């Protein structure tokens, strides 16, 4: 089996995917959420925001895998 070279754009796509999926993950860890329900004290959390981050991360991962 031949080894496939990973391009620079694929690396950035993987970083983008991991970043967005990490945002979704830390949004559900209580130590990162303050008393008012803000992530890191700045960012509001909702289902729609989490879904958007998850879809963006998933889409970037799929794009990086198939490109």
Buried (B, 14 or more C-beta within 10 A) or exposed (E): EEEEEEEEEBEEBBEBBBEBBEBBBEBEEEEBBEEEEEBEEEEEEEEEBBEBBBEBBBBBBEBBEEE
